[in-house]
Amino acid sequence: MADLPISKVEVGLSMDWGVKGLDYVYKSSYNEKKVRPCDLQTLMIDVSLHRAKRVEGEIEPLTTRISNRNDTLDNLGATLADLTKLQSKFDSEAEGGDREGSLDSDSYQILQDVFGSVVNFTRLDMTKYEVEEWLQRVKSKIDSLNNQSEKDMSRLQSLVDRRDEAFSTASDLMSDISDTRGNTISNMA
């Protein structure tokens, strides 16, 4: 969420601008029926905290997606090793249609899960051409997933930075308010 003027924040916060301490009205987006008056400092803290919580809500699904993709990458890496091992069984002079072996059942299942109906061979009967074709497909898929991971990691870092900034802003506001109140009280004495 871009930094917007407080009056345009999308999170259900609204206020009527005034000059007295409790002339601002805070309408919680979580409980639309509850409207409470507050001062500007409290309003600013609530806006900062709400912004941090909103960013936090974006982080969780992203980390889940990254974790799931990493699991898929691990599985594809094991399948790539299995395909490479199977490729080494073929004689260098072997014809492309020669059949030498099969994938283990886990690797075959991973290919089924990742590529779906494109898997058009039985795990027990692979030709040299099929092994080479699937080596290229798996490598290509791994590269694609790695590129997506890089983008998601950049996005995650950006979200974490935004969340930290929002919490820092709220903390700074609370500290400033406390200092101001302390100074006011000491000046009155």
Summary of the structure (lengths in Angstrom):
residues: 189
radius of gyration: 29.1
end to end distance: 43.7
largest distance: 97.3
contacts: 483
relative contact order: 0.11
helix: 68%
strand: 7%
